[in-house]
Each structure stands twice: as C-alpha cells, then as structure tokens.
Amino acid sequence: MTRRDLIDLGIPPGEVLGLASFLVRNARERGLEPEEIRTRLQSLLKSPEDHLEDACFGSLAKALRAGGHPG
C-alpha cells in the first residue's frame, strides 16, 4: 500500500501519513494481507475511537482522534 493509497483512503498528509505508512509496513510483516489492512483502515477512519486498542493501528487511531480528524 503506497502513500497515495493511504491518502486516497482518507489518511491526512503530514505526520499522520508517515505513521500510517510505518504501521502498514509493520502489519504486512505480521502477516496481514493488503485487503485486510485496507478494510481495517477504512473502519478506523470512520470511527477512530473504536480502534484505540488495536494492536496494529491503535496509535494511528489515537493520532487521528487527537488531531480532530472527523470520524
């Protein structure tokens, strides 16, 4: 998943995009498939507060919530 893919999903540019890119690489290393990652990110973007404890993407959910990104 490229940075452009992440932006197209709705990840805002800047530090949050860098974090998302890093976490996606980690998720792939953990064995998550690209489609599963995409699905989880879409859900996270709709409702960050529901993903604060997510082992792979919890820090992204917290960053989005802290930045006031609409959920």
mmCIF file of the N, C-alpha and C atoms, coordinates in Angstrom:
data_MODEL
# 
_entry.id   MODEL 
# 
loop_
_atom_site.group_PDB 
_atom_site.id 
_atom_site.type_symbol 
_atom_site.label_atom_id 
_atom_site.label_alt_id 
_atom_site.label_comp_id 
_atom_site.label_asym_id 
_atom_site.label_entity_id 
_atom_site.label_seq_id 
_atom_site.pdbx_PDB_ins_code 
_atom_site.Cartn_x 
_atom_site.Cartn_y 
_atom_site.Cartn_z 
_atom_site.occupancy 
_atom_site.B_iso_or_equiv 
_atom_site.pdbx_formal_charge 
_atom_site.auth_seq_id 
_atom_site.auth_comp_id 
_atom_site.auth_asym_id 
_atom_site.auth_atom_id 
_atom_site.pdbx_PDB_model_num 
ATOM 1   N N  . MET A 1 1  ? 0.854   -1.167  0.000  1.00 0.00 ? 1  MET A N  1 
ATOM 2   C CA . MET A 1 1  ? 0.000   0.000   0.000  1.00 0.00 ? 1  MET A CA 1 
ATOM 3   C C  . MET A 1 1  ? 0.902   1.233   0.000  1.00 0.00 ? 1  MET A C  1 
ATOM 4   N N  . THR A 1 2  ? 0.695   2.087   -0.971 1.00 0.00 ? 2  THR A N  1 
ATOM 5   C CA . THR A 1 2  ? 1.535   3.273   -1.117 1.00 0.00 ? 2  THR A CA 1 
ATOM 6   C C  . THR A 1 2  ? 0.965   4.441   -0.313 1.00 0.00 ? 2  THR A C  1 
ATOM 7   N N  . ARG A 1 3  ? 1.766   5.476   -0.192 1.00 0.00 ? 3  ARG A N  1 
ATOM 8   C CA . ARG A 1 3  ? 1.304   6.682   0.491  1.00 0.00 ? 3  ARG A CA 1 
ATOM 9   C C  . ARG A 1 3  ? 0.095   7.270   -0.254 1.00 0.00 ? 3  ARG A C  1 
ATOM 10  N N  . ARG A 1 4  ? 0.115   7.192   -1.572 1.00 0.00 ? 4  ARG A N  1 
ATOM 11  C CA . ARG A 1 4  ? -1.027  7.676   -2.370 1.00 0.00 ? 4  ARG A CA 1 
ATOM 12  C C  . ARG A 1 4  ? -2.277  6.873   -2.032 1.00 0.00 ? 4  ARG A C  1 
ATOM 13  N N  . ASP A 1 5  ? -2.138  5.556   -1.886 1.00 0.00 ? 5  ASP A N  1 
ATOM 14  C CA . ASP A 1 5  ? -3.273  4.709   -1.492 1.00 0.00 ? 5  ASP A CA 1 
ATOM 15  C C  . ASP A 1 5  ? -3.834  5.161   -0.147 1.00 0.00 ? 5  ASP A C  1 
ATOM 16  N N  . LEU A 1 6  ? -2.947  5.467   0.780  1.00 0.00 ? 6  LEU A N  1 
ATOM 17  C CA . LEU A 1 6  ? -3.370  5.892   2.115  1.00 0.00 ? 6  LEU A CA 1 
ATOM 18  C C  . LEU A 1 6  ? -4.107  7.230   2.058  1.00 0.00 ? 6  LEU A C  1 
ATOM 19  N N  . ILE A 1 7  ? -3.590  8.147   1.259  1.00 0.00 ? 7  ILE A N  1 
ATOM 20  C CA . ILE A 1 7  ? -4.254  9.445   1.096  1.00 0.00 ? 7  ILE A CA 1 
ATOM 21  C C  . ILE A 1 7  ? -5.631  9.240   0.465  1.00 0.00 ? 7  ILE A C  1 
ATOM 22  N N  . ASP A 1 8  ? -5.694  8.367   -0.539 1.00 0.00 ? 8  ASP A N  1 
ATOM 23  C CA . ASP A 1 8  ? -6.973  8.088   -1.200 1.00 0.00 ? 8  ASP A CA 1 
ATOM 24  C C  . ASP A 1 8  ? -7.997  7.486   -0.235 1.00 0.00 ? 8  ASP A C  1 
ATOM 25  N N  . LEU A 1 9  ? -7.514  6.737   0.762  1.00 0.00 ? 9  LEU A N  1 
ATOM 26  C CA . LEU A 1 9  ? -8.410  6.181   1.774  1.00 0.00 ? 9  LEU A CA 1 
ATOM 27  C C  . LEU A 1 9  ? -8.944  7.257   2.718  1.00 0.00 ? 9  LEU A C  1 
ATOM 28  N N  . GLY A 1 10 ? -8.174  8.336   2.846  1.00 0.00 ? 10 GLY A N  1 
ATOM 29  C CA . GLY A 1 10 ? -8.600  9.411   3.736  1.00 0.00 ? 10 GLY A CA 1 
ATOM 30  C C  . GLY A 1 10 ? -7.605  9.755   4.828  1.00 0.00 ? 10 GLY A C  1 
ATOM 31  N N  . ILE A 1 11 ? -6.422  9.142   4.790  1.00 0.00 ? 11 ILE A N  1 
ATOM 32  C CA . ILE A 1 11 ? -5.380  9.487   5.767  1.00 0.00 ? 11 ILE A CA 1 
ATOM 33  C C  . ILE A 1 11 ? -4.860  10.879  5.406  1.00 0.00 ? 11 ILE A C  1 
ATOM 34  N N  . PRO A 1 12 ? -4.858  11.809  6.355  1.00 0.00 ? 12 PRO A N  1 
ATOM 35  C CA . PRO A 1 12 ? -4.385  13.157  6.032  1.00 0.00 ? 12 PRO A CA 1 
ATOM 36  C C  . PRO A 1 12 ? -2.867  13.198  5.841  1.00 0.00 ? 12 PRO A C  1 
ATOM 37  N N  . PRO A 1 13 ? -2.401  14.035  4.935  1.00 0.00 ? 13 PRO A N  1 
ATOM 38  C CA . PRO A 1 13 ? -0.951  14.171  4.732  1.00 0.00 ? 13 PRO A CA 1 
ATOM 39  C C  . PRO A 1 13 ? -0.279  14.727  5.984  1.00 0.00 ? 13 PRO A C  1 
ATOM 40  N N  . GLY A 1 14 ? 1.004   14.518  6.065  1.00 0.00 ? 14 GLY A N  1 
ATOM 41  C CA . GLY A 1 14 ? 1.772   15.019  7.195  1.00 0.00 ? 14 GLY A CA 1 
ATOM 42  C C  . GLY A 1 14 ? 2.246   13.881  8.083  1.00 0.00 ? 14 GLY A C  1 
ATOM 43  N N  . GLU A 1 15 ? 2.396   14.183  9.358  1.00 0.00 ? 15 GLU A N  1 
ATOM 44  C CA . GLU A 1 15 ? 2.925   13.194  10.302 1.00 0.00 ? 15 GLU A CA 1 
ATOM 45  C C  . GLU A 1 15 ? 2.041   11.960  10.400 1.00 0.00 ? 15 GLU A C  1 
ATOM 46  N N  . VAL A 1 16 ? 0.735   12.152  10.336 1.00 0.00 ? 16 VAL A N  1 
ATOM 47  C CA . VAL A 1 16 ? -0.185  11.013  10.442 1.00 0.00 ? 16 VAL A CA 1 
ATOM 48  C C  . VAL A 1 16 ? 0.012   10.061  9.265  1.00 0.00 ? 16 VAL A C  1 
ATOM 49  N N  . LEU A 1 17 ? 0.266   10.599  8.088  1.00 0.00 ? 17 LEU A N  1 
ATOM 50  C CA . LEU A 1 17 ? 0.510   9.766   6.916  1.00 0.00 ? 17 LEU A CA 1 
ATOM 51  C C  . LEU A 1 17 ? 1.789   8.954   7.096  1.00 0.00 ? 17 LEU A C  1 
ATOM 52  N N  . GLY A 1 18 ? 2.820   9.572   7.633  1.00 0.00 ? 18 GLY A N  1 
ATOM 53  C CA . GLY A 1 18 ? 4.062   8.843   7.905  1.00 0.00 ? 18 GLY A CA 1 
ATOM 54  C C  . GLY A 1 18 ? 3.848   7.717   8.891  1.00 0.00 ? 18 GLY A C  1 
ATOM 55  N N  . LEU A 1 19 ? 3.078   7.982   9.938  1.00 0.00 ? 19 LEU A N  1 
ATOM 56  C CA . LEU A 1 19 ? 2.765   6.965   10.924 1.00 0.00 ? 19 LEU A CA 1 
ATOM 57  C C  . LEU A 1 19 ? 1.981   5.827   10.282 1.00 0.00 ? 19 LEU A C  1 
ATOM 58  N N  . ALA A 1 20 ? 0.981   6.169   9.482  1.00 0.00 ? 20 ALA A N  1 
ATOM 59  C CA . ALA A 1 20 ? 0.161   5.153   8.820  1.00 0.00 ? 20 ALA A CA 1 
ATOM 60  C C  . ALA A 1 20 ? 1.018   4.278   7.915  1.00 0.00 ? 20 ALA A C  1 
ATOM 61  N N  . SER A 1 21 ? 1.913   4.883   7.167  1.00 0.00 ? 21 SER A N  1 
ATOM 62  C CA . SER A 1 21 ? 2.789   4.133   6.268  1.00 0.00 ? 21 SER A CA 1 
ATOM 63  C C  . SER A 1 21 ? 3.660   3.154   7.057  1.00 0.00 ? 21 SER A C  1 
ATOM 64  N N  . PHE A 1 22 ? 4.218   3.618   8.157  1.00 0.00 ? 22 PHE A N  1 
ATOM 65  C CA . PHE A 1 22 ? 5.033   2.773   9.027  1.00 0.00 ? 22 PHE A CA 1 
ATOM 66  C C  . PHE A 1 22 ? 4.220   1.601   9.581  1.00 0.00 ? 22 PHE A C  1 
ATOM 67  N N  . LEU A 1 23 ? 3.009   1.893   10.052 1.00 0.00 ? 23 LEU A N  1 
ATOM 68  C CA . LEU A 1 23 ? 2.171   0.851   10.645 1.00 0.00 ? 23 LEU A CA 1 
ATOM 69  C C  . LEU A 1 23 ? 1.703   -0.164  9.608  1.00 0.00 ? 23 LEU A C  1 
ATOM 70  N N  . VAL A 1 24 ? 1.459   0.282   8.392  1.00 0.00 ? 24 VAL A N  1 
ATOM 71  C CA . VAL A 1 24 ? 1.080   -0.647  7.322  1.00 0.00 ? 24 VAL A CA 1 
ATOM 72  C C  . VAL A 1 24 ? 2.231   -1.608  7.034  1.00 0.00 ? 24 VAL A C  1 
ATOM 73  N N  . ARG A 1 25 ? 3.451   -1.084  6.969  1.00 0.00 ? 25 ARG A N  1 
ATOM 74  C CA . ARG A 1 25 ? 4.621   -1.972  6.759  1.00 0.00 ? 25 ARG A CA 1 
ATOM 75  C C  . ARG A 1 25 ? 4.718   -2.999  7.883  1.00 0.00 ? 25 ARG A C  1 
ATOM 76  N N  . ASN A 1 26 ? 4.518   -2.550  9.124  1.00 0.00 ? 26 ASN A N  1 
ATOM 77  C CA . ASN A 1 26 ? 4.567   -3.473  10.260 1.00 0.00 ? 26 ASN A CA 1 
ATOM 78  C C  . ASN A 1 26 ? 3.465   -4.527  10.174 1.00 0.00 ? 26 ASN A C  1 
ATOM 79  N N  . ALA A 1 27 ? 2.282   -4.100  9.773  1.00 0.00 ? 27 ALA A N  1 
ATOM 80  C CA . ALA A 1 27 ? 1.160   -5.039  9.651  1.00 0.00 ? 27 ALA A CA 1 
ATOM 81  C C  . ALA A 1 27 ? 1.457   -6.090  8.595  1.00 0.00 ? 27 ALA A C  1 
ATOM 82  N N  . ARG A 1 28 ? 2.059   -5.675  7.497  1.00 0.00 ? 28 ARG A N  1 
ATOM 83  C CA . ARG A 1 28 ? 2.430   -6.637  6.441  1.00 0.00 ? 28 ARG A CA 1 
ATOM 84  C C  . ARG A 1 28 ? 3.469   -7.632  6.987  1.00 0.00 ? 28 ARG A C  1 
ATOM 85  N N  . GLU A 1 29 ? 4.412   -7.135  7.762  1.00 0.00 ? 29 GLU A N  1 
ATOM 86  C CA . GLU A 1 29 ? 5.423   -8.018  8.352  1.00 0.00 ? 29 GLU A CA 1 
ATOM 87  C C  . GLU A 1 29 ? 4.799   -9.001  9.328  1.00 0.00 ? 29 GLU A C  1 
ATOM 88  N N  . ARG A 1 30 ? 3.690   -8.627  9.944  1.00 0.00 ? 30 ARG A N  1 
ATOM 89  C CA . ARG A 1 30 ? 2.968   -9.511  10.872 1.00 0.00 ? 30 ARG A CA 1 
ATOM 90  C C  . ARG A 1 30 ? 2.097   -10.517 10.121 1.00 0.00 ? 30 ARG A C  1 
ATOM 91  N N  . GLY A 1 31 ? 2.004   -10.358 8.803  1.00 0.00 ? 31 GLY A N  1 
ATOM 92  C CA . GLY A 1 31 ? 1.261   -11.316 8.004  1.00 0.00 ? 31 GLY A CA 1 
ATOM 93  C C  . GLY A 1 31 ? -0.116  -10.880 7.554  1.00 0.00 ? 31 GLY A C  1 
ATOM 94  N N  . LEU A 1 32 ? -0.513  -9.634  7.834  1.00 0.00 ? 32 LEU A N  1 
ATOM 95  C CA . LEU A 1 32 ? -1.808  -9.163  7.366  1.00 0.00 ? 32 LEU A CA 1 
ATOM 96  C C  . LEU A 1 32 ? -1.765  -8.945  5.860  1.00 0.00 ? 32 LEU A C  1 
ATOM 97  N N  . GLU A 1 33 ? -2.817  -9.352  5.193  1.00 0.00 ? 33 GLU A N  1 
ATOM 98  C CA . GLU A 1 33 ? -2.936  -9.189  3.752  1.00 0.00 ? 33 GLU A CA 1 
ATOM 99  C C  . GLU A 1 33 ? -3.354  -7.758  3.427  1.00 0.00 ? 33 GLU A C  1 
ATOM 100 N N  . PRO A 1 34 ? -2.973  -7.265  2.253  1.00 0.00 ? 34 PRO A N  1 
ATOM 101 C CA . PRO A 1 34 ? -3.312  -5.884  1.888  1.00 0.00 ? 34 PRO A CA 1 
ATOM 102 C C  . PRO A 1 34 ? -4.807  -5.569  1.985  1.00 0.00 ? 34 PRO A C  1 
ATOM 103 N N  . GLU A 1 35 ? -5.673  -6.482  1.579  1.00 0.00 ? 35 GLU A N  1 
ATOM 104 C CA . GLU A 1 35 ? -7.108  -6.203  1.630  1.00 0.00 ? 35 GLU A CA 1 
ATOM 105 C C  . GLU A 1 35 ? -7.603  -6.109  3.075  1.00 0.00 ? 35 GLU A C  1 
ATOM 106 N N  . GLU A 1 36 ? -7.046  -6.928  3.957  1.00 0.00 ? 36 GLU A N  1 
ATOM 107 C CA . GLU A 1 36 ? -7.415  -6.838  5.373  1.00 0.00 ? 36 GLU A CA 1 
ATOM 108 C C  . GLU A 1 36 ? -6.958  -5.499  5.960  1.00 0.00 ? 36 GLU A C  1 
ATOM 109 N N  . ILE A 1 37 ? -5.760  -5.076  5.596  1.00 0.00 ? 37 ILE A N  1 
ATOM 110 C CA . ILE A 1 37 ? -5.244  -3.785  6.064  1.00 0.00 ? 37 ILE A CA 1 
ATOM 111 C C  . ILE A 1 37 ? -6.151  -2.663  5.579  1.00 0.00 ? 37 ILE A C  1 
ATOM 112 N N  . ARG A 1 38 ? -6.524  -2.694  4.312  1.00 0.00 ? 38 ARG A N  1 
ATOM 113 C CA . ARG A 1 38 ? -7.399  -1.670  3.741  1.00 0.00 ? 38 ARG A CA 1 
ATOM 114 C C  . ARG A 1 38 ? -8.739  -1.622  4.493  1.00 0.00 ? 38 ARG A C  1 
ATOM 115 N N  . THR A 1 39 ? -9.322  -2.777  4.727  1.00 0.00 ? 39 THR A N  1 
ATOM 116 C CA . THR A 1 39 ? -10.604 -2.855  5.426  1.00 0.00 ? 39 THR A CA 1 
ATOM 117 C C  . THR A 1 39 ? -10.489 -2.288  6.837  1.00 0.00 ? 39 THR A C  1 
ATOM 118 N N  . ARG A 1 40 ? -9.427  -2.652  7.530  1.00 0.00 ? 40 ARG A N  1 
ATOM 119 C CA . ARG A 1 40 ? -9.242  -2.157  8.902  1.00 0.00 ? 40 ARG A CA 1 
ATOM 120 C C  . ARG A 1 40 ? -9.032  -0.647  8.928  1.00 0.00 ? 40 ARG A C  1 
ATOM 121 N N  . LEU A 1 41 ? -8.271  -0.134  7.968  1.00 0.00 ? 41 LEU A N  1 
ATOM 122 C CA . LEU A 1 41 ? -8.042  1.307   7.914  1.00 0.00 ? 41 LEU A CA 1 
ATOM 123 C C  . LEU A 1 41 ? -9.329  2.060   7.585  1.00 0.00 ? 41 LEU A C  1 
ATOM 124 N N  . GLN A 1 42 ? -10.135 1.530   6.688  1.00 0.00 ? 42 GLN A N  1 
ATOM 125 C CA . GLN A 1 42 ? -11.405 2.172   6.363  1.00 0.00 ? 42 GLN A CA 1 
ATOM 126 C C  . GLN A 1 42 ? -12.295 2.249   7.598  1.00 0.00 ? 42 GLN A C  1 
ATOM 127 N N  . SER A 1 43 ? -12.339 1.172   8.354  1.00 0.00 ? 43 SER A N  1 
ATOM 128 C CA . SER A 1 43 ? -13.134 1.148   9.582  1.00 0.00 ? 43 SER A CA 1 
ATOM 129 C C  . SER A 1 43 ? -12.574 2.136   10.601 1.00 0.00 ? 43 SER A C  1 
ATOM 130 N N  . LEU A 1 44 ? -11.270 2.166   10.727 1.00 0.00 ? 44 LEU A N  1 
ATOM 131 C CA . LEU A 1 44 ? -10.606 3.065   11.666 1.00 0.00 ? 44 LEU A CA 1 
ATOM 132 C C  . LEU A 1 44 ? -10.897 4.523   11.317 1.00 0.00 ? 44 LEU A C  1 
ATOM 133 N N  . LEU A 1 45 ? -10.866 4.848   10.038 1.00 0.00 ? 45 LEU A N  1 
ATOM 134 C CA . LEU A 1 45 ? -11.122 6.221   9.624  1.00 0.00 ? 45 LEU A CA 1 
ATOM 135 C C  . LEU A 1 45 ? -12.564 6.645   9.914  1.00 0.00 ? 45 LEU A C  1 
ATOM 136 N N  . LYS A 1 46 ? -13.493 5.714   9.816  1.00 0.00 ? 46 LYS A N  1 
ATOM 137 C CA . LYS A 1 46 ? -14.893 6.023   10.099 1.00 0.00 ? 46 LYS A CA 1 
ATOM 138 C C  . LYS A 1 46 ? -15.118 6.239   11.584 1.00 0.00 ? 46 LYS A C  1 
ATOM 139 N N  . SER A 1 47 ? -14.372 5.497   12.405 1.00 0.00 ? 47 SER A N  1 
ATOM 140 C CA . SER A 1 47 ? -14.614 5.529   13.839 1.00 0.00 ? 47 SER A CA 1 
ATOM 141 C C  . SER A 1 47 ? -13.313 5.265   14.614 1.00 0.00 ? 47 SER A C  1 
ATOM 142 N N  . PRO A 1 48 ? -12.413 6.252   14.662 1.00 0.00 ? 48 PRO A N  1 
ATOM 143 C CA . PRO A 1 48 ? -11.128 6.042   15.338 1.00 0.00 ? 48 PRO A CA 1 
ATOM 144 C C  . PRO A 1 48 ? -11.267 5.577   16.785 1.00 0.00 ? 48 PRO A C  1 
ATOM 145 N N  . GLU A 1 49 ? -12.295 6.094   17.487 1.00 0.00 ? 49 GLU A N  1 
ATOM 146 C CA . GLU A 1 49 ? -12.449 5.757   18.905 1.00 0.00 ? 49 GLU A CA 1 
ATOM 147 C C  . GLU A 1 49 ? -12.699 4.268   19.127 1.00 0.00 ? 49 GLU A C  1 
ATOM 148 N N  . ASP A 1 50 ? -13.186 3.567   18.118 1.00 0.00 ? 50 ASP A N  1 
ATOM 149 C CA . ASP A 1 50 ? -13.419 2.126   18.238 1.00 0.00 ? 50 ASP A CA 1 
ATOM 150 C C  . ASP A 1 50 ? -12.156 1.300   18.031 1.00 0.00 ? 50 ASP A C  1 
ATOM 151 N N  . HIS A 1 51 ? -11.056 1.946   17.688 1.00 0.00 ? 51 HIS A N  1 
ATOM 152 C CA . HIS A 1 51 ? -9.826  1.219   17.344 1.00 0.00 ? 51 HIS A CA 1 
ATOM 153 C C  . HIS A 1 51 ? -8.625  1.644   18.196 1.00 0.00 ? 51 HIS A C  1 
ATOM 154 N N  . LEU A 1 52 ? -8.888  2.294   19.302 1.00 0.00 ? 52 LEU A N  1 
ATOM 155 C CA . LEU A 1 52 ? -7.795  2.809   20.132 1.00 0.00 ? 52 LEU A CA 1 
ATOM 156 C C  . LEU A 1 52 ? -6.928  1.698   20.709 1.00 0.00 ? 52 LEU A C  1 
ATOM 157 N N  . GLU A 1 53 ? -7.482  0.515   20.894 1.00 0.00 ? 53 GLU A N  1 
ATOM 158 C CA . GLU A 1 53 ? -6.732  -0.601  21.472 1.00 0.00 ? 53 GLU A CA 1 
ATOM 159 C C  . GLU A 1 53 ? -6.252  -1.598  20.421 1.00 0.00 ? 53 GLU A C  1 
ATOM 160 N N  . ASP A 1 54 ? -6.427  -1.272  19.144 1.00 0.00 ? 54 ASP A N  1 
ATOM 161 C CA . ASP A 1 54 ? -5.997  -2.153  18.055 1.00 0.00 ? 54 ASP A CA 1 
ATOM 162 C C  . ASP A 1 54 ? -4.483  -2.356  18.127 1.00 0.00 ? 54 ASP A C  1 
ATOM 163 N N  . ALA A 1 55 ? -4.056  -3.612  18.116 1.00 0.00 ? 55 ALA A N  1 
ATOM 164 C CA . ALA A 1 55 ? -2.631  -3.933  18.255 1.00 0.00 ? 55 ALA A CA 1 
ATOM 165 C C  . ALA A 1 55 ? -1.795  -3.372  17.112 1.00 0.00 ? 55 ALA A C  1 
ATOM 166 N N  . CYS A 1 56 ? -2.338  -3.325  15.926 1.00 0.00 ? 56 CYS A N  1 
ATOM 167 C CA . CYS A 1 56 ? -1.584  -2.828  14.768 1.00 0.00 ? 56 CYS A CA 1 
ATOM 168 C C  . CYS A 1 56 ? -1.766  -1.328  14.537 1.00 0.00 ? 56 CYS A C  1 
ATOM 169 N N  . PHE A 1 57 ? -2.984  -0.843  14.715 1.00 0.00 ? 57 PHE A N  1 
ATOM 170 C CA . PHE A 1 57 ? -3.299  0.512   14.293 1.00 0.00 ? 57 PHE A CA 1 
ATOM 171 C C  . PHE A 1 57 ? -3.828  1.420   15.401 1.00 0.00 ? 57 PHE A C  1 
ATOM 172 N N  . GLY A 1 58 ? -3.709  1.007   16.649 1.00 0.00 ? 58 GLY A N  1 
ATOM 173 C CA . GLY A 1 58 ? -4.196  1.817   17.755 1.00 0.00 ? 58 GLY A CA 1 
ATOM 174 C C  . GLY A 1 58 ? -3.529  3.177   17.833 1.00 0.00 ? 58 GLY A C  1 
ATOM 175 N N  . SER A 1 59 ? -2.238  3.235   17.581 1.00 0.00 ? 59 SER A N  1 
ATOM 176 C CA . SER A 1 59 ? -1.550  4.534   17.641 1.00 0.00 ? 59 SER A CA 1 
ATOM 177 C C  . SER A 1 59 ? -2.023  5.467   16.535 1.00 0.00 ? 59 SER A C  1 
ATOM 178 N N  . LEU A 1 60 ? -2.407  4.909   15.392 1.00 0.00 ? 60 LEU A N  1 
ATOM 179 C CA . LEU A 1 60 ? -2.963  5.729   14.323 1.00 0.00 ? 60 LEU A CA 1 
ATOM 180 C C  . LEU A 1 60 ? -4.333  6.265   14.729 1.00 0.00 ? 60 LEU A C  1 
ATOM 181 N N  . ALA A 1 61 ? -5.144  5.429   15.332 1.00 0.00 ? 61 ALA A N  1 
ATOM 182 C CA . ALA A 1 61 ? -6.458  5.868   15.805 1.00 0.00 ? 61 ALA A CA 1 
ATOM 183 C C  . ALA A 1 61 ? -6.305  7.004   16.809 1.00 0.00 ? 61 ALA A C  1 
ATOM 184 N N  . LYS A 1 62 ? -5.344  6.883   17.709 1.00 0.00 ? 62 LYS A N  1 
ATOM 185 C CA . LYS A 1 62 ? -5.118  7.928   18.709 1.00 0.00 ? 62 LYS A CA 1 
ATOM 186 C C  . LYS A 1 62 ? -4.643  9.221   18.050 1.00 0.00 ? 62 LYS A C  1 
ATOM 187 N N  . ALA A 1 63 ? -3.766  9.100   17.050 1.00 0.00 ? 63 ALA A N  1 
ATOM 188 C CA . ALA A 1 63 ? -3.273  10.289  16.361 1.00 0.00 ? 63 ALA A CA 1 
ATOM 189 C C  . ALA A 1 63 ? -4.397  10.984  15.595 1.00 0.00 ? 63 ALA A C  1 
ATOM 190 N N  . LEU A 1 64 ? -5.253  10.215  14.954 1.00 0.00 ? 64 LEU A N  1 
ATOM 191 C CA . LEU A 1 64 ? -6.374  10.799  14.224 1.00 0.00 ? 64 LEU A CA 1 
ATOM 192 C C  . LEU A 1 64 ? -7.344  11.482  15.175 1.00 0.00 ? 64 LEU A C  1 
ATOM 193 N N  . ARG A 1 65 ? -7.627  10.836  16.281 1.00 0.00 ? 65 ARG A N  1 
ATOM 194 C CA . ARG A 1 65 ? -8.547  11.413  17.254 1.00 0.00 ? 65 ARG A CA 1 
ATOM 195 C C  . ARG A 1 65 ? -7.963  12.687  17.856 1.00 0.00 ? 65 ARG A C  1 
ATOM 196 N N  . ALA A 1 66 ? -6.682  12.672  18.171 1.00 0.00 ? 66 ALA A N  1 
ATOM 197 C CA . ALA A 1 66 ? -6.031  13.840  18.775 1.00 0.00 ? 66 ALA A CA 1 
ATOM 198 C C  . ALA A 1 66 ? -5.978  15.010  17.803 1.00 0.00 ? 66 ALA A C  1 
ATOM 199 N N  . GLY A 1 67 ? -5.877  14.697  16.516 1.00 0.00 ? 67 GLY A N  1 
ATOM 200 C CA . GLY A 1 67 ? -5.806  15.753  15.506 1.00 0.00 ? 67 GLY A CA 1 
ATOM 201 C C  . GLY A 1 67 ? -7.152  16.296  15.109 1.00 0.00 ? 67 GLY A C  1 
ATOM 202 N N  . GLY A 1 68 ? -8.202  15.767  15.708 1.00 0.00 ? 68 GLY A N  1 
ATOM 203 C CA . GLY A 1 68 ? -9.531  16.247  15.384 1.00 0.00 ? 68 GLY A CA 1 
ATOM 204 C C  . GLY A 1 68 ? -10.026 15.801  14.034 1.00 0.00 ? 68 GLY A C  1 
ATOM 205 N N  . HIS A 1 69 ? -9.422  14.759  13.486 1.00 0.00 ? 69 HIS A N  1 
ATOM 206 C CA . HIS A 1 69 ? -9.860  14.250  12.189 1.00 0.00 ? 69 HIS A CA 1 
ATOM 207 C C  . HIS A 1 69 ? -11.281 13.730  12.315 1.00 0.00 ? 69 HIS A C  1 
ATOM 208 N N  . PRO A 1 70 ? -12.174 14.149  11.460 1.00 0.00 ? 70 PRO A N  1 
ATOM 209 C CA . PRO A 1 70 ? -13.557 13.672  11.574 1.00 0.00 ? 70 PRO A CA 1 
ATOM 210 C C  . PRO A 1 70 ? -13.658 12.176  11.384 1.00 0.00 ? 70 PRO A C  1 
ATOM 211 N N  . GLY A 1 71 ? -14.436 11.536  12.214 1.00 0.00 ? 71 GLY A N  1 
ATOM 212 C CA . GLY A 1 71 ? -14.551 10.093  12.180 1.00 0.00 ? 71 GLY A CA 1 
ATOM 213 C C  . GLY A 1 71 ? -15.715 9.563   11.446 1.00 0.00 ? 71 GLY A C  1 
# 
